[in-house]
Amino acid sequence: MASSNSKAEVTAVVPAVALSDLVTIFGLPFLLATSWLLPERRWCRLCQAVVPFAAPMMVSEAKKLHQAIGTTFGEREPVPSPEAILRDLTSEHVLSQLQLLRCYRPGGWRPERRFVGRPGGTRRFSG
């Protein structure tokens, strides 16, 4: 008679420090300095330039990305390539990190572009 405890337990070996941890440790000071010192008008180019380095941290399995994109878009045409979607997603993620870090700059942050609503616009959405 076999007991339920006789099955071999499978344990995953998890490294103490992952590659993404190292990227964060070394990338954060770079992003912080960049967000504080680089003018906002240059951020988009920088974000596009760091995509090859940041994209591998965004998606661990390209096959799952392709499946998710196929499921999301279905039969619609034209469908952007998974590579283009990942590139844009990564660029926007880096941009959001720069914006977040800029908020911690001494003196705060006042974005060059502002969204301004029309007077009374919020009344129609409340209660």
Backbone torsions as a table, in degrees:
resi	resn	phi	psi	omega
1	MET	NA	123.6	-177.7
2	ALA	-92.0	135.1	177.8
3	SER	-90.8	161.5	-179.0
4	SER	-70.2	-18.4	179.7
5	ASN	-82.4	-9.0	-176.9
6	SER	-79.2	-13.6	178.2
7	LYS	-67.4	139.2	178.6
8	ALA	-70.1	128.7	178.0
9	GLU	-83.0	134.5	179.3
10	VAL	-102.8	122.0	177.5
11	THR	-118.0	135.4	178.8
12	ALA	-82.6	137.4	177.3
13	VAL	-88.8	117.8	-179.5
14	VAL	-109.2	122.2	179.6
15	PRO	-65.8	149.3	179.6
16	ALA	-65.2	-35.5	179.6
17	VAL	-130.4	120.9	179.2
18	ALA	-92.0	162.9	178.4
19	LEU	-59.9	-38.3	179.7
20	SER	-64.6	-30.5	175.7
21	ASP	-64.2	-43.4	179.6
22	LEU	-65.9	-40.0	178.1
23	VAL	-62.4	-41.0	178.8
24	THR	-65.2	-45.2	-178.4
25	ILE	-60.4	-43.3	-178.0
26	PHE	-88.0	-26.1	-178.1
27	GLY	-81.1	-30.2	-177.8
28	LEU	-61.2	-47.1	176.8
29	PRO	-60.7	-37.1	177.6
30	PHE	-62.8	-47.3	-179.7
31	LEU	-66.5	-37.6	179.1
32	LEU	-63.1	-49.8	179.2
33	ALA	-62.0	-41.3	179.9
34	THR	-63.5	-45.3	-177.6
35	SER	-65.9	-30.3	-179.2
36	TRP	-83.5	-31.8	-171.0
37	LEU	-104.8	-32.9	-175.8
38	LEU	-81.5	131.8	177.5
39	PRO	-61.1	146.1	-177.8
40	GLU	-56.0	-34.3	-177.1
41	ARG	-64.0	-16.0	179.5
42	ARG	-97.9	-5.3	-175.7
43	TRP	-63.5	-42.0	-176.9
44	CYS	-60.6	-43.9	178.2
45	ARG	-63.7	-41.4	178.4
46	LEU	-62.7	-45.1	-179.5
47	CYS	-59.5	-40.6	177.8
48	GLN	-68.6	-32.1	-179.0
49	ALA	-72.7	-30.2	-178.0
50	VAL	-90.0	-2.4	-180.0
51	VAL	-53.1	-46.3	-179.2
52	PRO	-59.5	-26.6	-179.7
53	PHE	-88.0	-33.1	-175.1
54	ALA	-90.4	-27.9	-175.3
55	ALA	-59.5	-41.4	178.8
56	PRO	-60.5	-24.2	178.1
57	MET	-79.7	-20.4	-177.1
58	MET	-79.0	-40.3	-176.4
59	VAL	-131.5	124.1	-178.6
60	SER	-87.3	-26.7	-178.3
61	GLU	-129.2	109.5	-178.0
62	ALA	-63.3	-33.9	-178.6
63	LYS	-62.7	-41.5	178.2
64	LYS	-66.0	-35.5	177.0
65	LEU	-62.0	-46.3	179.6
66	HIS	-60.6	-42.1	179.4
67	GLN	-65.1	-42.7	-179.5
68	ALA	-64.3	-39.9	179.1
69	ILE	-67.1	-42.4	177.7
70	GLY	-61.4	-40.9	178.3
71	THR	-66.6	-40.8	-177.0
72	THR	-68.1	-46.1	-175.2
73	PHE	-86.7	-22.4	179.0
74	GLY	58.5	-128.9	-176.8
75	GLU	-94.8	5.2	-178.2
76	ARG	-66.3	145.7	177.0
77	GLU	-127.8	149.8	-12.5
78	PRO	-79.4	145.4	178.3
79	VAL	-102.6	126.4	176.3
80	PRO	-62.8	150.4	179.6
81	SER	-68.2	150.0	176.9
82	PRO	-57.1	-33.8	178.9
83	GLU	-65.4	-41.1	178.7
84	ALA	-66.6	-39.7	178.4
85	ILE	-64.9	-44.7	179.4
86	LEU	-64.0	-40.1	178.8
87	ARG	-61.5	-47.4	-179.8
88	ASP	-67.0	-40.9	179.0
89	LEU	-62.2	-44.7	-179.7
90	THR	-65.6	-43.7	179.0
91	SER	-60.2	-43.2	179.1
92	GLU	-67.8	-34.6	177.7
93	HIS	-65.0	-45.5	178.5
94	VAL	-63.0	-41.0	177.5
95	LEU	-59.6	-42.7	179.4
96	SER	-65.9	-33.5	176.4
97	GLN	-66.4	-41.4	177.4
98	LEU	-62.1	-42.0	179.7
99	GLN	-64.5	-43.1	178.8
100	LEU	-61.8	-46.4	-178.5
101	LEU	-68.0	-31.3	178.5
102	ARG	-63.8	-29.2	178.5
103	CYS	-62.5	-26.2	-179.1
104	TYR	-88.8	1.9	177.9
105	ARG	-66.1	139.6	177.1
106	PRO	-55.1	132.0	-177.1
107	GLY	92.1	-3.1	178.6
108	GLY	76.9	-164.3	-178.2
109	TRP	-139.0	131.1	173.4
110	ARG	-121.5	100.2	-177.2
111	PRO	-56.1	148.5	178.8
112	GLU	-66.4	-32.0	-179.9
113	ARG	-109.0	138.1	179.2
114	ARG	-129.0	146.6	173.5
115	PHE	-96.7	121.7	-177.0
116	VAL	-119.8	125.8	178.5
117	GLY	-89.3	165.9	178.1
118	ARG	-80.6	155.1	179.5
119	PRO	-58.4	134.4	178.7
120	GLY	79.6	1.1	-178.1
121	GLY	-64.8	-31.5	-178.4
122	THR	-77.6	-21.0	-179.8
123	ARG	-62.5	-36.2	-174.9
124	ARG	-72.9	-18.4	179.1
125	PHE	-96.3	-11.8	-178.1
126	SER	-85.4	146.1	174.6
127	GLY	34.6	NA	NA
